[in-house]
Amino acid sequence: MDNSHSFKNSNWLDGERLCPINVSPLFFSFLLCKATGKKGEALKNASHEELEPSCQAASDASFHSVSFSESDHPRVLITGGLGQLGVGLAKLLRKRFGKNNVILSDIRKPPDNVFHSGPFIYSDILDYKNLREIVVNNRITWLFHYSALLSAVGEANVPLARSVNITGLHNILDIAAEHSLRLFVPSTIGAFGPTSPRNPTPDLCIQRPRTIYGVSKVHAELMGEYYHYRYGLDFRCLRYPGIISADSKPGGGTTDYAVQIFHDAMKTGKFQCNLKPDTRLPMMYIDDCLRATLEIMEAPAEGLSMRTYNISALSFTPEELVQEVQKHIPELEVSYKVDAVRQAIADSWPMIFDDSNARQDWGWKHDYDLPDLVNTMFTFLDSARSISRVAQVN
Ligand SMILES: NC(=O)c1ccc[n+]([C@@H]2O[C@H](COP(=O)([O-])OP(=O)(O)OC[C@H]3O[C@@H](n4cnc5c(N)ncnc54)[C@H](O)[C@@H]3O)[C@@H](O)[C@H]2O)c1
């Protein structure tokens, strides 16, 4: 029986792989041996041809010449790295593992400051061959999979969301299993739905989301865990709440209002909120989110009683956020113009997230509460504004 054929062809919507056959017999036997703890046998049984790299080196991998040290540091790839979270994650990981050990990738053109801050490479997660070349050529060991279409954007383009969030994830899972990577995939509060308990929402409960984003994230959680139990993939997943950041723009999620308010308050003194004033949602400052991501990746595997964890920090309504913001800008004028799509999504999501398992298993603890978060946002935006004023004067 040609197991590789059934494995490879069962999970792609994107049709053709450019060089699937060359790797799959070894891969399948490797996976089987991995599951039975006989890794060496797969390699022993593999023919020379199977062990030869089958695709040419990527011509655009500009850092081939970078010689990675043979230290213990992981060699990291971040997909979808130019969104709200990826640049900050790269900064954190580069501090810890060294600049050249962390490669940021996306399908968009990076701004100058990002391009000059460390290795950047083009990578479309729908292009399996390109992904594999990057992993092989750069000897990647850890992969943070950030590419996705978020909730509101996903509802506006379901076929694209299905393709990026589901087909793209299949590519990532196979690459990660094939090359024994440690894989991080973020999930979200959006992986729950109106029939989930909302206050609080535990790790394990009914998950029937009603957005393509939520459906694709439940799929990612289940597929990652399946690959973990079936093939030994070191899959790790956190369900993020809405993330608030000052130096990066949100990518079209339902919690975006909680970032926009700061920009509008400073620019115009007026803010129009697209959710009702009493819509309670779990939120987190970006530094807490990125630290949690590094911590779960570094946590000893034996301490993890599960592979997908809720993480939480605070939970507030637009009304409560406005009150806190008005402590800094009392003259802020707020109006509400509810966006029906976003409101329906928010009304189906958790209000309070129960993250007790993360706190117990690997010591998760948030740093920022609401006043800290608001202070930090204004401090950052104030200093950014002064810098840009100085630049204009000069
Ligand atoms: N930001 C949040 O509040 C939040 C909350 C929960 C979960 N998450 C998850 O965290 C991850 C990162 O979120 P974000 O806010 O940075 O997202 P974002 O929307 O800001 O960025 C996503 C990136 O993916 C890239 N992308 C799209 N199609 C791609 C493709 N085919 N190949 C490669 N890249 C592609 C986009 O160019 C974009 O830069 C996502 O998986 C998201 O679901 C984010």
The ligand as a MOL file (V3000), in Angstrom:
LIG
                    3D

  0  0  0     0  0            999 V3000
M  V30 BEGIN CTAB
M  V30 COUNTS 44 48 0 0 0
M  V30 BEGIN ATOM
M  V30 1 N -3.9560 40.1550 17.1330 0
M  V30 2 C -4.8240 39.5580 17.9440 0
M  V30 3 O -5.5350 40.2090 18.7010 0
M  V30 4 C -4.9200 38.0580 17.9280 0
M  V30 5 C -5.7750 37.4340 18.8410 0
M  V30 6 C -5.8820 36.0450 18.8150 0
M  V30 7 C -5.1080 35.3000 17.9420 0
M  V30 8 N -4.2780 35.9360 17.0760 0 CHG=1
M  V30 9 C -3.5140 35.1120 16.1300 0
M  V30 10 O -2.1510 35.4990 16.1380 0
M  V30 11 C -1.6180 35.3910 14.8120 0
M  V30 12 C -0.9930 36.7210 14.4100 0
M  V30 13 O -2.0060 37.6980 14.4960 0
M  V30 14 P -1.8020 39.1790 13.9080 0
M  V30 15 O -2.7270 40.0370 14.6700 0
M  V30 16 O -0.3720 39.5250 13.8330 0 CHG=-1
M  V30 17 O -2.4170 38.9840 12.4400 0
M  V30 18 P -2.3810 40.0290 11.2200 0
M  V30 19 O -3.6430 39.8850 10.4700 0
M  V30 20 O -1.9940 41.3780 11.7040 0
M  V30 21 O -1.1760 39.4570 10.3430 0
M  V30 22 C -1.2800 38.2540 9.6330 0
M  V30 23 C -0.1870 38.2220 8.5780 0
M  V30 24 O -0.3640 37.0450 7.7790 0
M  V30 25 C 0.0880 37.3700 6.4700 0
M  V30 26 N -0.4410 36.4480 5.4810 0
M  V30 27 C -1.6610 36.4120 4.8810 0
M  V30 28 N -1.7080 35.4420 3.9410 0
M  V30 29 C -0.4880 34.8390 3.9560 0
M  V30 30 C 0.0980 33.7910 3.1990 0
M  V30 31 N -0.5920 33.1580 2.2350 0
M  V30 32 N 1.3690 33.4210 3.4600 0
M  V30 33 C 2.0900 34.0590 4.4270 0
M  V30 34 N 1.5860 35.0700 5.1660 0
M  V30 35 C 0.3190 35.4660 4.9170 0
M  V30 36 C -0.4090 38.7970 6.2450 0
M  V30 37 O 0.3340 39.4330 5.2180 0
M  V30 38 C -0.2140 39.4230 7.6140 0
M  V30 39 O 0.9920 40.1390 7.6990 0
M  V30 40 C -2.7750 34.9610 13.9100 0
M  V30 41 O -2.7070 33.5790 13.7030 0
M  V30 42 C -3.9990 35.3010 14.7210 0
M  V30 43 O -5.0540 34.4400 14.4220 0
M  V30 44 C -4.1660 37.2900 17.0460 0
M  V30 END ATOM
M  V30 BEGIN BOND
M  V30 1 1 1 2
M  V30 2 2 2 3
M  V30 3 1 2 4
M  V30 4 1 4 5
M  V30 5 2 4 44
M  V30 6 2 5 6
M  V30 7 1 6 7
M  V30 8 2 7 8
M  V30 9 1 8 9
M  V30 10 1 8 44
M  V30 11 1 9 10
M  V30 12 1 9 42
M  V30 13 1 10 11
M  V30 14 1 11 12
M  V30 15 1 11 40
M  V30 16 1 12 13
M  V30 17 1 13 14
M  V30 18 2 14 15
M  V30 19 1 14 16
M  V30 20 1 14 17
M  V30 21 1 17 18
M  V30 22 2 18 19
M  V30 23 1 18 20
M  V30 24 1 18 21
M  V30 25 1 21 22
M  V30 26 1 22 23
M  V30 27 1 23 24
M  V30 28 1 23 38
M  V30 29 1 24 25
M  V30 30 1 25 26
M  V30 31 1 25 36
M  V30 32 1 26 27
M  V30 33 1 26 35
M  V30 34 2 27 28
M  V30 35 1 28 29
M  V30 36 1 29 30
M  V30 37 2 29 35
M  V30 38 1 30 31
M  V30 39 2 30 32
M  V30 40 1 32 33
M  V30 41 2 33 34
M  V30 42 1 34 35
M  V30 43 1 36 37
M  V30 44 1 36 38
M  V30 45 1 38 39
M  V30 46 1 40 41
M  V30 47 1 40 42
M  V30 48 1 42 43
M  V30 END BOND
M  V30 END CTAB
M  END
